[in-house]
Amino acid sequence: MLETRVVLPICEEIRDCYRLPDASSVPITDVERDAVWGLQGQILYISIRRYIYSQSIGAPEVIADNAVDVFLSGISAVALAASGGSRNA
């Protein structure tokens, strides 16, 4: 359910943002899905460290913002390669 309602729409928006082929032309790949799942897992692990392991962490919002910034700085290359390497005009 999470994949259908969150992960795949994020993958599709990433392709749209970078003017790459849409999912109806080139299906979303495992690589793209795994990249988005990785971001979700990274943010979830912040809570696990804090509430399960009782570790001191920095400001959760800052950590999450940084994780998203790192994700966005590299996702265009992942999406470009996964979608066949050609941008739409």
N, C-alpha and C positions, 0 to 999 in steps of 0.2 A: 504494500500500500504506500509506504513512504517513497519507494522508488517511483511509482506511477504518479503520485501527486506532487512530489518535490524534486527528486533527483532528475528525472527525465525532462521536466519543464525547465530546470536550470540549465541542463545541457542544450536544450533547444534555444534558450535565450542567449547563451554564450555564442552559439553559432550565428544567431541573428545579429548580435552585437558586432561580430567580426566579419559579417557579410559572407558567411560560409554556407555551403549547401544545406538546405533544411533536411529534417529527418525523413521526409517523404522521398527525397532524392537519394540521400545516403543515410542509411540507418545509423542511429547513435551507437557508437562502439563501446565495448567493455572498457577500453582505456578511458574514454570520456566519463562513463558512469563511475569508474573506480576513482577518478580524480575528484569528482563531487562527493562521493562517499568518504574519501580521505579527509576532505575539509570538514564534513559533518563529524567524523570520528575524532578529529583533532579538537574540535570545539567541545564535544562531549567529554573528552578526556580531561579537560579543565575541571569540570564538575566532579569527576571521579577522584581526581587528585585532592580536591578541596574537601568533599563530603565523605568519601569512603576512606581515603588514606590520611585525612586530617592534615594535609600538607598546607603550608603557607604558600599562597600564590599572589601574584600581582593583581591589579584591578582586572576582573574578568572581562569587562567591556574592552579594555585596551588589548588584552590577550586575543580576544575574538577578532577585534578590528585588525590586529597585526596578521592573524592567520588568514583573514579574507584578503588583505593586501598582498600577501605572499602568493596566495592562490591566484588572484587576478593577474599578478605580474607574469605568471607562467602559463596560464590556461590557454592563451591564444595559440601558442606553439603546439600544445597538445591537441587542441581542437582542429587546427590546420592540418596537422599530420594525420589525425584520425579520420577526417572527413575527405581525404583524398588529395589534400594539398593545393586546392584551387579556390580562390575567392570568387564570389559572384560579383559581377560588374555593377 
